[in-house]
């Protein structure tokens, strides 16, 4: 693990595997980091095939500097693009999990011709819109943080007003998305957090004519069972 120094002094933790391109960049989900099963599977896939790969922890997450309460999509996109610029040359394939799937779209738009492909894993674009009821949105708009039950641990999941407001300003599914690279979207049919319909709607909005949606029978939001990891590896093989 190494650290990249941002202009304001915050240190962003990352792992980088040199190799052939297009390089794979994994973008974790909300409150996740590069130590998760899918991130490690992507890195292992790259090592086994001699491919370039980049993992990172957003500021306020994992081993990176900063407070999670200050995290926003805009801030994390800046970090992703800075690490890609510092570590990688040539085309990249973005792999985004849950919120990372939203960030994948935002970073992909900024990468322009460097974007060679995308893989969304339970991608959750615009979840600040559809993931909160009217009362929760009103509290967030008034500057109040809210807590939601966490299905993966005892501590509730916080949403801070700055993240929610920035998410609302970065919504992407209200209009066609001008990304033309090949895209594979993997989504569990039993995903209780991000409805599978989100993947189907995203496929419709992408300008690309090469979009594949795979609905995984019995798959939940995390898609981290052995068979889900095997599917991710096959997807990377096909795309790369």
C-alpha positions in Angstrom: 0.0 0.0 0.0 1.2 3.5 -0.9 -0.2 7.0 -0.5 -0.9 9.8 -3.0 -0.7 13.4 -1.7 -3.5 15.6 -2.9 -2.9 19.3 -3.4 -4.6 20.2 0.0 -2.3 17.7 1.8 -4.7 14.8 2.3 -3.1 11.4 1.7 -5.1 8.8 -0.4 -4.2 5.2 0.2 -3.9 3.0 -2.9 -2.5 -0.2 -4.4 -1.1 -0.3 -7.9 -0.2 -3.3 -10.1 1.8 -2.4 -13.2 1.0 -4.4 -16.3 -0.6 -4.4 -19.7 -3.7 -2.3 -20.4 -6.4 -1.2 -20.4 -5.7 -1.0 -16.7 -8.5 -1.9 -14.3 -9.6 0.6 -11.6 -11.9 -0.6 -8.8 -14.2 1.9 -7.1 -15.6 0.7 -3.8 -19.1 1.4 -2.5 -20.3 3.7 0.2 -18.3 3.3 3.5 -16.3 0.6 1.8 -12.6 0.4 1.0 -10.0 -1.5 -1.0 -9.8 -4.4 1.5 -13.1 -6.0 0.5 -13.6 -9.3 -1.3 -14.5 -7.8 -4.7 -11.6 -5.3 -4.7 -9.1 -8.1 -3.8 -10.6 -10.4 -6.5 -10.1 -7.7 -9.1 -6.5 -7.2 -8.0 -5.9 -10.9 -8.0 -7.4 -11.2 -11.5 -5.0 -8.5 -12.7 -2.0 -10.0 -11.2 -2.8 -13.4 -12.7 -3.0 -11.9 -16.1 -0.3 -9.3 -16.0 -2.8 -6.5 -16.3 -2.5 -3.0 -14.8 -4.7 -2.4 -11.8 -5.5 0.4 -9.3 -7.3 0.2 -6.0 -7.9 3.1 -3.7 -9.5 4.2 -0.4 -11.6 7.4 -0.7 -10.7 10.1 1.8 -12.4 9.3 5.1 -12.4 5.6 4.3 -10.0 2.8 5.0 -6.4 3.9 5.4 -6.8 7.3 3.7 -6.8 10.7 5.5 -9.9 12.7 6.2 -13.2 12.5 7.9 -16.0 10.5 6.4 -18.5 13.2 7.2 -16.7 15.5 4.7 -16.9 12.9 1.9 -18.7 13.7 -1.3 -19.0 12.3 -4.8 -17.2 15.4 -6.1 -14.3 15.0 -3.7 -14.0 11.3 -4.3 -14.2 11.7 -8.1 -11.3 14.2 -7.8 -9.3 11.6 -5.9 -10.0 8.9 -8.4 -9.0 11.0 -11.3 -5.8 12.2 -9.5 -4.7 8.6 -8.9 -5.5 7.6 -12.4 -3.5 10.5 -13.7 -0.6 9.8 -11.3 -0.4 5.9 -11.7 -1.8 5.0 -15.1 -1.1 5.8 -18.8 -3.5 4.9 -21.6 -7.0 3.5 -21.5 -8.7 2.3 -18.3 -11.7 0.1 -17.4 -13.7 1.3 -14.4 -15.3 -1.3 -12.1 -17.8 0.3 -9.7 -19.6 -1.4 -6.8 -22.8 0.1 -5.5 -22.1 3.8 -5.0 -18.9 3.2 -6.9 -21.1 2.5 -9.9 -22.3 6.1 -9.7 -18.8 7.4 -9.2 -17.8 5.2 -12.2 -20.2 7.2 -14.4 -19.0 10.5 -13.1 -15.3 9.6 -13.5 -16.0 8.0 -16.9 -17.5 11.2 -18.2 -14.3 13.1 -17.1 -11.9 10.5 -18.6 -13.5 10.9 -22.1 -11.4 9.0 -24.7 -9.4 7.1 -22.0 -12.4 5.2 -20.9 -12.2 1.7 -22.5 -15.1 0.0 -20.6 -17.1 -0.2 -17.4 -18.4 -2.9 -15.1 -21.1 -2.0 -12.7 -21.7 -4.3 -9.7 -25.1 -3.4 -8.2 -24.5 0.1 -9.5 -26.5 2.7 -7.6 -26.5 6.0 -9.5 -28.6 8.8 -8.0 -29.4 6.9 -4.8 -29.6 10.2 -2.9 -32.8 10.7 -4.8 -34.5 7.3 -4.7 -32.8 5.8 -1.6 -34.4 8.3 0.9 -38.0 9.0 1.7 -39.4 12.6 1.7 -38.9 13.0 5.4 -35.3 11.9 5.4 -34.6 14.2 2.4 -36.2 17.1 4.2 -34.0 16.5 7.3 -30.8 16.2 5.1 -31.8 19.4 3.2 -32.1 21.2 6.5 -28.5 20.2 7.4 -29.2 17.2 9.7 -27.3 13.9 9.4 -29.5 10.8 9.4 -28.8 7.2 10.4 -30.2 4.1 8.6 -30.0 0.5 9.7 -26.9 -1.3 8.5 -27.6 -4.8 7.2 -23.9 -5.7 7.4 -23.1 -4.7 11.0 -24.3 -3.4 14.3 -23.5 0.3 13.7 -26.0 2.3 11.7 -25.0 3.8 8.4 -24.8 7.7 8.5 -25.7 10.0 5.6 -24.3 13.5 6.1 -25.9 16.6 4.6 -22.8 17.5 2.4 -22.8 14.1 0.8 -26.6 14.2 0.1 -26.5 17.7 -1.3 -23.5 16.9 -3.5 -25.3 13.7 -4.7 -28.3 15.7 -5.7 -26.1 18.0 -7.7 -24.5 15.1 -9.5 -27.5 13.1 -10.6 -27.0 11.4 -14.0 -30.1 9.3 -14.8 -32.4 12.2 -15.7 -31.1 12.3 -19.2 -29.1 10.3 -21.7 -25.6 9.5 -20.5 -23.0 10.2 -23.3 -20.7 7.2 -22.6 -20.1 5.0 -25.6 -17.7 2.3 -24.3 -18.7 -1.3 -23.7 -20.6 -1.7 -20.4 -21.4 -4.8 -18.3 -23.9 -4.4 -15.5 -24.1 -7.2 -12.9 -27.0 -7.1 -10.5 -28.5 -9.5 -8.0 -32.1 -10.4 -8.4 -32.5 -10.5 -4.6 -30.8 -7.1 -4.0 -32.8 -5.5 -1.2 -30.9 -2.2 -1.3 -30.7 -1.3 -5.0 -33.6 -2.5 -7.1 -32.6 -4.5 -10.3 -34.7 -2.0 -12.2 -31.9 0.5 -11.6 -29.6 -1.5 -13.8 -32.2 -1.8 -16.6 -32.9 1.9 -16.5 -29.2 2.7 -16.6 -28.7 0.5 -19.6 -31.4 2.4 -21.5 -29.8 5.8 -20.7 -26.3 4.9 -21.8 -25.3 6.0 -25.3 -23.3 2.9 -25.8 -24.7 0.2 -28.1 -22.7 -2.4 -26.3 -24.4 -2.8 -23.0 -25.0 -6.2 -21.3 -27.1 -6.6 -18.1 -26.7 -9.8 -16.1 -29.3 -10.5 -13.4 -27.9 -13.0 -10.9 -30.5 -15.4 -9.5 -30.2 -15.5 -5.7 -27.7 -12.7 -5.7 -27.9 -10.0 -3.0 -26.5 -6.5 -3.0 -22.9 -7.4 -2.3 -22.5 -10.1 -5.0 -19.5 -11.5 -3.1 -20.3 -15.2 -3.0 -17.7 -17.4 -4.7 -20.0 -17.8 -7.8 -20.4 -14.0 -7.9 -16.7 -13.5 -7.8 -16.3 -16.1 -10.6 -18.9 -14.2 -12.6 -16.9 -10.9 -12.1 -13.7 -12.6 -13.3 -15.4 -13.9 -16.4 -16.9 -10.5 -17.1 -13.4 -8.9 -16.9 -12.0 -11.6 -19.2 -14.7 -10.8 -21.8 -14.4 -7.1 -21.5 -10.7 -6.8 -21.3 
